[in-house]
Amino acid sequence: MEKEPERFYGKVLLFGEYTVLLDSMGLMIPYVHYSGELSFISQQKYTDRGFARNSNEFLLRYTNYLTDKISQNHPEADLDYTALVRDVHHGLYFESTIPQGYGLGSSGALVAAIYRKYALNPVREEMAILPDQIYKLKRIFQVLESYFHGTSSGLDPLNCYLKIPLLVENLDEIKPIGIPRHDAFTRGAIFLIDTGSPCLTESLVNLFMEKYNRDKFRERIDKELIPLNNKCIHGIVYGDFDTFYKDLYLLSAFQFEHMREMIPDNFVDLWKSGIESKDYLLKLLGSGGGGFLMGFTEDYTNVKRQFSKMALETVLVYQNR
């Protein structure tokens, strides 16, 4: 019997958007709600043939990039390029439910799948993976994902490949971690809200870095946002949810006041309402400008009811059960 292709999940960067670019802490988790797998158009399976053909054409361009730019200049990314080119010409594509441009790791999952199938000497994904293996994988994924973003931290494909939560202490120190369940969080949840349009990643990252070059904004980021980001991560990792919500409130208010350009206009009032009522708190997911917003609440049933009245559907990320 032919082996089923391996699925790779999307990812969610719970904390660290923008600040991880400045070497702050970050917290990433795999997101099994969305996933993708390598497949062949010729296989007898239900699929959207138009989507499959477009994906195959994209993989052809990506493969050309890998063979032209990567194979000779980056020997650490030791893929079987001959097999990859052959398979692309035989209809290889990436069957995926991960929305593109939403900050959920669509390119990261693809890169992880390509590496898993075509790496000649792959670092195996294991719970007991060593720090030097994580760092090696990250360097390889930086190279393989460079096609999509020009430069890449390698974090998205790393999380998609390992399929476990990752604590980013800084860009050179990354480790697997568990997220504890806690009695104080029994009704609480982390959820997403679809803004209805893709993220504006490149333009907003450029805007953020341009603003960061201004002394006043840089001081706010360094002395306020980064410490709040790190405190929120500490609160989740160590189950200190009372302190966590206090820090999250300040982080949400900071983004609302100082990063308003990243919040879609039609969600500004919703964001503000959460800060005022404290029924829920919103924060950016990824670059913002579109894609998903991330929400936190201590009473998910109540918030889901509120949002449904506004024709807003929530997508659950995490809930203590």
GIHU-V568368 format. One record per helix or strand. SS is the DSSP state (hx for helix, st for strand). FROM is the first residue (numbers start at 1). TO is the last residue. If there is no record, write none. Layout:
# GIHU-V568368
SS/FROM/TO ; SS/FROM/TO
This chain:
# GIHU-V568368
st/8/15 ; hx/19/22 ; st/26/40 ; hx/49/70 ; st/79/79 ; hx/81/89 ; st/92/96 ; hx/106/118 ; st/119/119 ; hx/131/144 ; hx/146/149 ; hx/155/162 ; st/166/170 ; st/173/176 ; hx/183/185 ; st/189/194 ; hx/201/212 ; hx/215/237 ; hx/241/258 ; hx/260/262 ; hx/265/277 ; st/281/284 ; st/292/297 ; hx/300/309 ; st/314/319
